[in-house]
Amino acid sequence: MCIIFFKFDPRPASKNAYRLVLAANRDETYSRPSKAADFWGNGKEILGGLDLEEGKEGGSWLGVTKRGKLAALTNYMEWRTNPDAHGRGFLVSNYLTDSLDSFSYLRKVASEGHLYNGFNLLTADFRADEDTVCYYGNKGAPEPIRLKAAGIYALSNSLLETPWRKLQHGKRLFTSVVNKTLPPEGLVQELLHILNNEELHTPDPMQESQGVGYSKDMLQALSALCVRSPGYGTRTNTVILIDRDDNVSFTERNMLNCDVTQWSTTSFDFQLQY
């Protein structure tokens, strides 16, 4: 389970505005092996975390490249999954290493969507002439969509903008923060604060109807922006800023040693290279 909030503004009018502000949580089993965000390989072209789970090595949940490609993944909440399905994390890493544009890549993914358990995938291209963000969920419409309008969007473990209570609450908090005039450091800190909000949002009939099969305690835990349950929950917070001058700021706060009291924060800054 995960959650993503983002503001997309491809042509910001203000000098201090952002083309993208993204805040995301990765919820996962605490013991699942993974590598914290860093640049991949010798080329130092791609920045993101990596899954190290046996058989899923090399997949990711969120990443960005110096050429302006970005991808982010959430799972679709469903009780029964196919253990033999393809690893969803490769949907992110394959896009970041592929030459296809965001929409073409999602059209390709849509043709193979049945091979995966439920997922939502955001892909984006940030370029000198045009910025594009696209979305596809294999439990929704058969074709991907381009997000044509600038705006604020939210995605959890149902389809894009499905109004779960926690999603609506988080979107209100996110909107309030991104509408402030804040220096980059202040913006990042306020967004991290939102991502660590543990307030429960139950009952939520819409979330509960999708989560048939989950225990009452687990559904309650999953109703928070920051999920906390024994052995499972929010273990990574990520904030990405892309400004009008091609500057990218990537901040990751990562749990250490499967311990909810131990965290490490790392930041990366670079400029897009078209």
N, C-alpha and C positions, 0 to 999 in steps of 0.2 A: 504494500500500500504506500502511496505517496501523495503529495499535494503540490500544485504549482500555481502561482499567481504571476501574471505578467502584464505590463503595460507596453503596448506597441504603438510607436509614433514615428512612422517612416520619414517624415519631414518636419521635425520639430522647429517651431518658429523662434523660440528663445535660444540664445547662445548657450545657456546653461541647462537646456533640456536634454532628455535622453531619447534615443531611438528605441531602446529597450531597457526596461527594468524588470528583472525576473527574480522571484524568491521561491525556493523549492525545498521541500523536505523529502528525504529518502527514508522510508520506513521498511525495516527488514529485520530478520532474525539477528540478534546481536552477535552470534557466533559465526555467521556466514563470512568466510574469508573474502576480503576485498582490499584494494589498494586505494589510498587516499588520492585526491586529485593531484595530478602532475602532468608535465608534458610527456607525450608518448614517443618512445624511440629516439633515434639519432637525429631526426629532422626537427624535433621540437616544434612540430606543426600543430598538433592536436592536444588540447588540454581537457582533462576529465578524470573521473575515477574509473577504476576497472574492477570487474567481478573476477574473483579467483576461485570461485566454486568449481569443483571438479566437473568437467564436461561443459562448463559455461565460461571458461577462462577467456578473457578478451572482450566480453560483453560490457556494456556500460548502461548507466541510467541517465546521464547528463554530460554533455560535452560541447566544446566550441573550438573552432579552428582559427588560425591566423588569417585564413582566406575569407572568413566571415560566415562559415557554416555553423549552425547550432542545431542540436537535437536534444529532446527530453522525452522521457518515457514514464508512464504510470501503468500499473496493472489494472485490469477491470475486475472489480470485486465479484467473485463467483466461488461457491463452495466446492464444486467438483471441477477438477482440472485434469488434463491429460498429461501423465508423467512422461510420455514419449514425444510431446510437442517440441517444436524448435525453441531454442533459447531466445527470449524476447530481448535480452540485452544486446544481441548482435544487430538488432534493428537500428540502434543508436550508433554503434561503432562502424557498421557498414556504411551508413550515410556519411559519417565524418571522413571516411577514407574513399568514398565514391566520387566520381566526377559528375553525377547527375544533379540537376537542380532540385530544389525542395519538393516541388509539385510532381515532377516526373518520378522522383524516387518513391513518393507515396503512392502514385498510381501503380508502380511495380509492386510495392508492398501489398496494396489492396488486392492484387491478383493472387497473392499467396497468403492472404490473411487467415484462411482456414487452417493453415499449418501450425498456428500458434494458439496458445491460450489467450484469454481476453487481454487486450492492451489498448492504450491510447498513445499516439506518437505525434509529437510536434517537431516539425523541421523548419528551418529558416535559412535564408540567404541574406546577408547584409553586404551590399555592394555599393559602389560609387554612384551608380545610376538609379538603383531601385532596391528597396528592401521588401522581402516577402516572408510571411509566416504562413505555414500550412498545417492542417490537422487531419488525422485519420484515426478512427477507432474501429476495430474489427467487429465490434458488437453493435455498430450503428449503420449509417448510410454506406452503400457499396463503394462510393467514390470519395476521395479526399476533397477537402475544401480549402480555398485560399481565404485567409482572413483579410478582406479587402479594406475594412475600415480601421482607422486608428481607434484604439480603445483599451479597456482593461478587461482581461479575461481570467477565468479560473478553471482549473481542472483537478479533479481528484480521482476516485476509483470508479466513476461512472463516466458517461460521455461528457464532452466539453459543455460546461455551463449547467450541468444537471444540478438543480437547486437543493442539494443536501444542506442541512442547517449549518454544518461546520464550514462548508464552502462559502455560503452566503455571509456568514460572520467574518470569516477570514478576508473575503473580498472587500467588505466594508472597512476593515482595519487597514488593509493594503491600500485602498483608494485614498483613505485619509492621509496616510504617510506620503504617498507619491505626489499628492497634490500640495504638499508643503514645499517651501523653498529651503532646502537643506544642503549643506556641503556633502560631498560624496561619503565621507566617513560617517557623518551623522545619519545619512540615509541608510547606509548598510547596517548600522547598529539598530536603528528602529525596525528595520525589516527582520533582522535576526530575532529581535524581541517578539515580534508577531509569530514567527515560526516556532517559538518555544512556548506558546500559549497552551496551557494544559486544561483549559476550561472544557468541560464536557457539554455536548449539545444533544442530549437525549430528553425525551423520546424523539426519534426522527423516523416516521413511518416509511419514507421513501428509501432511506438507507437500509432500514431493517428489512424491507421487502426484497431488496436485492441481495441482502446478506443472510437469507434463509439457510440454516445449517450451522451458522456461527453461534457460539454460546452468547448468552445475554451479557456476560461480563466482557467478552471480547468485543461485541458490538458497542458496548458503552465506551471501552477504551478507544476504539476506532472513531468515535464521534468527536474527538479532540483534534485540533490542528497538530499538536505535538502529542504523539501516541506513547503511552507508557503502560506496558504490561510485562509480566514476568518473561524475560528472554526475548521479547520482541517489542519493537517500537521505533521511534524516530532516532536515527543514529547519525544522520548527516543533514546539515543546513547549508544551502548554497544561495548566494546572491550574485547576480551578474548584471553589470551596468555597461551599456554601450552608448557613448555620447555622440554628439553631432560631428566631432572632429576625429572619429574612428578610434577613440581610446576605449579599451575594454578593461574592466575591473572584475575580477573573479575572486570571490571570497568563500572559503569553505570552512565550516565548523564541524569537526568530526569527533565522534565518541572514541575513546581509547579503552582498550582492554575490557570491552563489554561492560563497562562501568558507567552508569548514568551520571556519576559525579566527576568523571574525568573527560576533559575535552581539549582539543587542540584546534587553533584557528590559523589558517594559512591564506595569504592573499597573493594574487598574481596580477600583474598589469602589463599590457602590451598594446600595440597599435595594429589595426587591421592592415593587411597587405594584399591589395587587389591584384 
